[in-house]
């Protein structure tokens, strides 16, 4: 099923579009196709923020679930509520797509916990998201300036 813009939409449980995120071609070679992981709907915008924040957090240091949820909430601020369940779903999708990997480690106390680490493909995806989000930010800024101009 194709979503807006002709991008392939995934149904729950179908993984990350076959697992092959390839060059988008929009900004030159080596850019990861972000549509393989997130679409273009309103919920997908929220997901793109969370996904980008997760990748930033994992480039800072490896982390486990709840620490990552806290860090993502810090990174996105009051722009959206970060649901822990959403974070774990995105972590699973990123891992299935080869963007991150996880391993079980023992903590200071308590049971084993899954620790996540970013892979080189995840760094490429983060670079692509940085470009996409900068473009979105510029478009939003231009729209905001136009709205202000119309009100004066």
C-alpha positions in Angstrom: 0.0 0.0 0.0 1.4 3.4 -1.0 1.1 6.4 1.3 1.3 10.1 0.4 4.0 10.9 -2.2 4.0 7.3 -3.4 6.1 6.0 -0.5 5.6 2.4 0.5 3.6 2.3 3.8 4.2 -0.6 6.1 1.7 -2.5 8.2 2.5 -3.4 11.8 4.9 -6.4 11.9 6.2 -6.0 8.3 9.6 -4.7 9.4 11.4 -1.8 7.8 10.3 -2.0 4.2 12.4 -5.1 3.4 15.3 -3.8 5.5 17.1 -2.0 2.7 17.2 1.7 3.2 18.9 3.0 0.1 20.0 6.3 -1.2 17.2 8.8 -1.7 19.1 10.7 -4.4 17.6 14.0 -3.3 20.8 15.3 -1.7 23.4 13.3 -3.5 24.8 9.8 -2.9 25.1 8.1 0.4 22.0 9.6 1.8 19.8 7.0 3.6 16.2 6.9 2.5 14.3 8.0 5.6 11.0 6.9 4.1 12.0 3.3 4.6 11.5 3.9 8.3 9.0 6.7 8.7 6.2 7.9 6.4 4.7 11.3 5.9 1.6 11.4 8.1 1.2 13.4 11.3 2.1 10.5 13.5 5.1 9.9 11.3 6.3 13.5 12.1 6.3 12.6 15.8 8.1 9.4 15.0 10.8 11.2 13.0 11.5 13.5 16.1 11.7 10.5 18.4 13.8 8.5 15.9 16.2 11.4 15.4 16.5 12.0 19.2 17.2 8.3 19.8 20.0 8.3 17.2 21.4 11.4 18.8 21.3 9.8 22.2 23.0 6.7 20.9 25.7 8.6 19.2 26.4 10.2 22.6 26.7 6.9 24.3 25.1 3.4 24.4 22.0 3.2 26.5 19.2 1.1 27.8 15.5 1.7 27.4 14.4 3.9 30.3 17.6 6.0 30.1 16.9 6.5 26.4 13.3 7.5 27.0 14.5 10.2 29.5 17.2 11.4 27.1 14.8 11.6 24.2 12.3 13.6 26.3 15.1 16.0 27.1 16.1 16.4 23.5 12.5 17.0 22.2 11.6 19.2 25.1 7.9 20.2 25.3 7.4 19.7 21.6 5.8 16.3 22.2 5.1 13.6 24.8 7.5 10.7 24.6 5.6 7.5 25.2 8.0 4.7 26.4 6.1 2.2 24.3 6.7 4.2 21.2 10.4 4.4 22.0 10.7 0.6 22.3 8.8 0.1 19.0 11.1 2.5 17.2 14.2 0.8 18.8 13.0 -2.5 17.5 12.4 -1.2 14.0 15.8 0.5 14.0 17.4 -2.7 15.1 15.5 -4.7 12.4 16.8 -2.3 9.8 20.4 -2.6 10.9 20.6 1.0 12.2 21.3 0.0 15.8 22.2 -3.2 17.7 21.4 -4.4 21.2 22.9 -6.8 23.7 21.9 -8.0 27.1 24.1 -6.6 30.0 23.9 -6.9 33.7 23.2 -3.7 35.6 24.5 -2.6 39.0 21.5 -4.4 40.6 18.6 -6.2 39.3 17.9 -8.2 36.1 19.7 -8.1 32.8 18.8 -5.1 30.6 19.0 -4.6 26.9 21.6 -2.0 25.9 21.5 -0.3 22.5 24.4 0.9 20.3 24.3 2.8 17.1 25.7 1.2 13.9 27.3 3.0 11.0 24.0 2.8 9.0 22.3 4.5 12.0 24.8 7.4 11.8 24.0 7.7 8.0 20.3 7.8 8.9 21.0 10.5 11.5 22.8 12.5 8.9 19.8 12.2 6.6 17.3 13.1 9.3 19.4 16.2 10.1 19.0 17.3 6.5 15.3 16.5 6.4 14.6 18.3 9.7 16.6 21.3 8.7 14.5 21.5 5.5 11.3 21.2 7.6 12.5 23.8 10.0 13.2 26.2 7.2 9.8 25.6 5.7 8.1 26.2 9.1 10.1 29.3 9.7 9.1 30.7 6.3 5.5 29.9 7.0 5.6 31.5 10.4 7.2 34.7 9.0 4.5 34.8 6.3 1.7 34.4 8.9 3.2 37.2 11.1 3.5 39.4 8.0 -0.2 38.8 7.2 -1.2 39.8 10.7 0.6 43.2 10.7 
